[in-house]
Amino acid sequence: MKALRGIDISHHQGSPDFKRIRAAGIKFVILKATEGVNYTDPCFHTNIKAALAAGLPAGAYHFLRATPLDRQISDFLAAIKPYRLTWPAALDVEHAELSGMGHDRLTDNVLTFCARIRAAGCKPLVYSNYNWLYAAKYLDAGRVRAAGVPVWMAWYSGATPANTDRSSLCDIWQYCSDGHVDGINCNVDCNVAYRDFGAAEKPAAEAQQTAVRVDTTGTVKLPHGGVYQLKTTCPRQPGVTSARPDIVKVLHRARLGEDDFWYLVAVGGRPGDGVGIYTAAPGEQGLRRMIVEIG
């Protein structure tokens, strides 16, 4: 697929002319919706209505802060609920105050946020920069991708999509913050997407193939505190992740030959809550294999 040019904006870009932006060859826009708690970007509602009216595929993002997670999720979902987003509902993870949370806790929070986005019927996406994802590793990019969540990465180096391919590291590459696009009278973040997130989902007959075999599919009911053992078989150790690690936690038990054994532990939630369990061999996107229902 040919990479798609896109932009992301906030109130700093004012009120763009989205018809001109679309005519300039931009294929998608992702707009800042909310930040932390009790903050909605003052231009979000006006601009997303204008973008959609111009026929420009649109997504939205929330800027994560160290304020209560549930309230941030609720604020974001409330802001985007009136609109039909054909591109993802993204989580921006880069504020310095998050780095003190620790690698595991921050990743757990990010996956919980993404799971709520998915449960609301939107496509989750995680944004961060190269340092946070792959150098300092404040965020576990492997766990994010194993959970079936695409990565949107910022990396400014002077390289451009014309001479550099970052598709091995991310699904969307934000390659500059000082770009210029017709229809916007100031600098703008420019991106290239290696996937068309607005394309229709593939039918079941064309569903993703995987190198991972599992011994359980369908739905398994677990009482609160219950444990279920899942076996995977794969030449290389896969990742197994929970869409809601705050409800069902995944623990690796052992690897014997090509078999891995995993404990699925019901640590939270309410009766009737369903949590997707995803597998991914190295190099694969996460694929949902089963559901754990709290009961």
C-alpha positions as CSV (number, residue, x, y, z in Angstrom):
1,M,0.0,0.0,0.0
2,K,1.2,3.5,-0.8
3,A,1.9,5.5,2.4
4,L,-0.8,8.1,3.2
5,R,0.0,11.7,4.1
6,G,-1.7,13.1,7.1
7,I,-1.6,15.9,9.7
8,D,-2.5,16.2,13.4
9,I,-3.8,19.5,14.8
10,S,-5.0,21.3,18.0
11,H,-6.1,24.9,18.7
12,H,-2.6,26.0,17.8
13,Q,-3.6,25.7,14.1
14,G,-6.8,27.8,14.6
15,S,-9.5,27.1,12.1
16,P,-8.0,25.4,9.1
17,D,-9.6,25.3,5.7
18,F,-10.2,21.5,5.4
19,K,-11.4,21.6,1.8
20,R,-8.0,23.1,0.8
21,I,-6.2,20.7,3.0
22,R,-7.9,17.8,1.3
23,A,-7.2,19.2,-2.1
24,A,-3.6,19.4,-1.2
25,G,-3.4,15.6,-0.9
26,I,-3.8,15.2,2.8
27,K,-5.6,11.8,3.4
28,F,-6.4,12.1,7.1
29,V,-6.4,14.4,10.1
30,I,-6.2,13.6,13.8
31,L,-7.4,16.3,16.1
32,K,-6.7,17.0,19.7
33,A,-9.9,16.4,21.7
34,T,-9.0,16.4,25.4
35,E,-6.1,16.6,27.9
36,G,-6.0,15.3,31.5
37,V,-9.3,15.9,33.3
38,N,-11.8,18.6,32.6
39,Y,-10.1,20.0,29.5
40,T,-11.4,20.0,25.9
41,D,-9.4,21.6,23.2
42,P,-11.3,24.8,22.4
43,C,-11.2,24.2,18.7
44,F,-12.0,20.5,18.7
45,H,-15.7,20.5,18.1
46,T,-15.7,23.2,15.5
47,N,-12.7,21.7,13.6
48,I,-13.8,18.1,13.6
49,K,-17.3,19.1,12.3
50,A,-15.5,21.1,9.5
51,A,-13.1,18.3,8.7
52,L,-15.9,15.7,8.4
53,A,-18.0,18.1,6.3
54,A,-15.1,18.5,3.9
55,G,-15.0,14.7,3.5
56,L,-11.6,14.4,5.2
57,P,-11.1,11.1,7.2
58,A,-10.7,12.1,10.9
59,G,-9.5,10.7,14.1
60,A,-9.0,12.3,17.6
61,Y,-6.5,12.1,20.4
62,H,-6.3,12.5,24.2
63,F,-3.2,13.9,25.9
64,L,-2.5,11.7,28.9
65,R,-1.6,13.2,32.2
66,A,-1.1,11.8,35.7
67,T,-4.6,12.7,36.8
68,P,-7.2,9.9,37.5
69,L,-7.3,7.5,34.6
70,D,-11.0,6.7,34.7
71,R,-12.0,10.4,34.5
72,Q,-9.6,11.0,31.6
73,I,-11.2,8.1,29.7
74,S,-14.7,9.3,30.4
75,D,-13.9,12.9,29.3
76,F,-12.3,11.6,26.1
77,L,-15.2,9.3,25.2
78,A,-17.7,12.0,25.9
79,A,-15.9,14.4,23.6
80,I,-15.7,12.1,20.6
81,K,-19.1,10.3,21.1
82,P,-21.0,12.7,18.7
83,Y,-18.7,12.0,15.8
84,R,-18.1,9.0,13.4
85,L,-14.4,8.6,13.5
86,T,-13.1,6.6,10.6
87,W,-9.5,7.0,11.9
88,P,-8.3,6.0,15.4
89,A,-9.0,7.4,18.8
90,A,-5.5,7.9,19.9
91,L,-3.7,8.3,23.3
92,D,-0.8,10.7,23.4
93,V,1.8,9.4,25.9
94,E,4.7,11.8,26.3
95,H,4.3,14.2,29.3
96,A,7.3,14.2,31.6
97,E,5.2,13.6,34.7
98,L,4.3,10.1,33.3
99,S,7.9,9.0,33.3
100,G,7.9,8.6,37.1
101,M,5.1,6.0,37.0
102,G,7.4,3.2,36.0
103,H,7.5,1.1,32.8
104,D,4.9,-1.5,33.9
105,R,2.4,0.7,35.5
106,L,2.4,3.2,32.7
107,T,2.0,0.5,30.1
108,D,-0.9,-1.1,32.2
109,N,-2.6,2.3,32.2
110,V,-2.2,2.8,28.5
111,L,-3.6,-0.7,27.7
112,T,-6.5,-0.1,30.0
113,F,-7.2,3.2,28.2
114,C,-7.0,1.5,24.8
115,A,-9.3,-1.3,25.9
116,R,-12.0,1.2,26.9
117,I,-11.6,2.9,23.5
118,R,-12.0,-0.5,21.7
119,A,-15.0,-1.4,23.9
120,A,-16.6,1.9,22.9
121,G,-16.4,0.9,19.2
122,C,-13.4,3.0,18.2
123,K,-9.9,2.0,16.9
124,P,-7.2,2.6,19.6
125,L,-3.8,4.0,18.7
126,V,-0.9,4.9,21.0
127,Y,1.3,7.9,20.2
128,S,4.7,8.5,21.7
129,N,8.2,9.4,20.6
130,Y,11.1,7.2,19.6
131,N,12.9,7.8,22.9
132,W,10.0,6.7,25.1
133,L,9.2,3.7,22.9
134,Y,12.6,2.3,22.0
135,A,15.5,4.1,23.7
136,A,14.6,5.1,27.3
137,K,11.6,2.7,27.0
138,Y,9.3,4.5,29.5
139,L,6.5,2.7,27.6
140,D,6.6,-1.0,26.5
141,A,6.0,-0.8,22.8
142,G,6.1,-4.7,22.5
143,R,3.2,-5.1,24.9
144,V,1.2,-2.3,23.2
145,R,1.6,-4.0,19.8
146,A,1.0,-7.5,21.1
147,A,-2.3,-6.2,22.4
148,G,-3.3,-5.3,18.9
149,V,-2.8,-1.6,19.3
150,P,-1.0,0.2,16.5
151,V,1.8,2.6,17.3
152,W,2.1,6.3,16.2
153,M,5.7,7.4,16.6
154,A,7.3,10.9,16.6
155,W,10.9,11.0,15.3
156,Y,12.3,14.2,14.0
157,S,15.7,13.8,12.4
158,G,15.6,15.6,9.1
159,A,14.6,12.3,7.4
160,T,11.4,12.4,5.3
161,P,9.1,9.7,3.9
162,A,10.7,10.3,0.5
163,N,14.0,8.8,1.7
164,T,13.2,6.9,4.9
165,D,10.8,4.0,5.9
166,R,9.9,3.7,9.6
167,S,7.3,1.0,9.1
168,S,9.3,-1.5,11.1
169,L,8.9,0.7,14.2
170,C,5.4,2.2,13.8
171,D,2.2,2.3,11.9
172,I,2.1,6.1,11.6
173,W,5.3,8.2,11.6
174,Q,5.2,11.8,12.7
175,Y,8.3,13.0,10.9
176,C,8.1,16.8,11.5
177,S,6.4,19.5,13.6
178,D,7.2,22.4,11.3
179,G,5.5,21.3,8.2
180,H,3.4,23.5,5.8
181,V,0.1,22.5,4.2
182,D,-2.2,24.6,2.1
183,G,-5.2,25.6,4.2
184,I,-3.2,26.1,7.4
185,N,-1.5,29.5,8.1
186,C,1.2,28.2,10.5
187,N,3.4,25.2,11.2
188,V,1.7,21.8,11.5
189,D,2.7,18.2,12.5
190,C,3.1,16.1,9.4
191,N,2.7,12.3,9.3
192,V,2.8,9.3,7.0
193,A,0.6,6.3,7.7
194,Y,1.7,2.8,6.6
195,R,-1.9,1.5,7.0
196,D,-5.2,2.8,5.8
197,F,-7.1,2.9,9.1
198,G,-10.2,4.2,7.3
199,A,-10.4,1.1,5.0
200,A,-13.2,-1.3,5.6
201,E,-12.4,-4.3,7.9
202,K,-11.5,-7.5,6.1
203,P,-14.2,-10.2,5.9
204,A,-13.7,-13.3,8.1
205,A,-12.4,-15.3,5.1
206,E,-9.5,-12.8,4.9
207,A,-8.8,-12.6,8.6
208,Q,-5.3,-12.3,9.9
209,Q,-3.2,-15.4,9.9
210,T,-1.0,-16.2,12.8
211,A,1.9,-18.6,13.7
212,V,0.5,-19.1,17.2
213,R,-1.7,-22.0,18.0
214,V,-3.8,-21.9,21.2
215,D,-5.6,-24.7,23.2
216,T,-8.6,-22.5,24.0
217,T,-11.0,-20.4,21.9
218,G,-14.4,-19.0,22.6
219,T,-15.4,-17.8,26.1
220,V,-14.1,-19.0,29.4
221,K,-15.9,-17.9,32.6
222,L,-13.8,-17.1,35.7
223,P,-14.9,-16.1,39.1
224,H,-13.2,-13.1,40.8
225,G,-9.8,-14.5,41.9
226,G,-10.0,-17.5,39.6
227,V,-7.1,-18.7,37.4
228,Y,-7.2,-20.4,34.0
229,Q,-4.2,-21.9,32.2
230,L,-3.8,-21.2,28.5
231,K,-1.3,-23.1,26.3
232,T,0.2,-21.5,23.2
233,T,2.4,-23.3,20.6
234,C,4.8,-21.4,18.4
235,P,8.4,-21.8,17.2
236,R,9.3,-18.5,19.0
237,Q,7.8,-17.4,22.3
238,P,4.7,-15.2,21.5
239,G,3.2,-12.4,23.5
240,V,-0.1,-12.9,25.3
241,T,-1.9,-9.9,26.5
242,S,-5.2,-8.9,28.1
243,A,-7.3,-6.1,26.7
244,R,-8.1,-5.1,30.3
245,P,-5.1,-6.0,32.5
246,D,-7.0,-4.4,35.4
247,I,-9.6,-7.1,35.1
248,V,-7.7,-10.1,33.7
249,K,-3.9,-10.3,34.3
250,V,-1.7,-12.5,32.1
251,L,1.3,-14.3,33.8
252,H,3.8,-16.4,31.9
253,R,4.3,-19.7,33.7
254,A,6.8,-21.7,31.6
255,R,8.1,-22.6,28.1
256,L,8.7,-26.2,27.2
257,G,9.9,-26.8,23.7
258,E,7.5,-24.8,21.5
259,D,4.8,-24.7,24.1
260,D,4.2,-21.8,26.5
261,F,1.9,-21.9,29.5
262,W,0.1,-18.8,30.7
263,Y,-2.0,-18.0,33.8
264,L,-5.1,-15.8,33.2
265,V,-6.0,-14.4,36.5
266,A,-9.4,-12.6,37.2
267,V,-8.2,-9.7,39.4
268,G,-11.1,-7.2,39.0
269,G,-14.2,-6.3,37.1
270,R,-17.8,-7.1,37.7
271,P,-19.9,-10.2,36.8
272,G,-20.5,-10.2,33.1
273,D,-17.4,-8.2,32.1
274,G,-15.7,-9.7,29.1
275,V,-12.0,-9.3,28.3
276,G,-10.3,-10.2,25.1
277,I,-7.1,-12.2,25.2
278,Y,-4.6,-11.5,22.4
279,T,-1.6,-13.4,21.0
280,A,1.1,-12.2,18.7
281,A,4.2,-14.1,17.4
282,P,7.3,-11.9,16.9
283,G,6.5,-9.5,14.0
284,E,2.7,-10.1,14.1
285,Q,0.0,-7.7,15.1
286,G,-2.1,-8.8,18.1
287,L,-5.0,-11.1,17.3
288,R,-7.9,-11.9,19.7
289,R,-8.1,-15.6,20.4
290,M,-10.6,-15.9,23.3
291,I,-12.6,-14.0,25.9
292,V,-12.5,-14.3,29.6
293,E,-15.9,-13.5,31.2
294,I,-16.1,-12.6,34.9
295,G,-18.8,-14.6,36.5
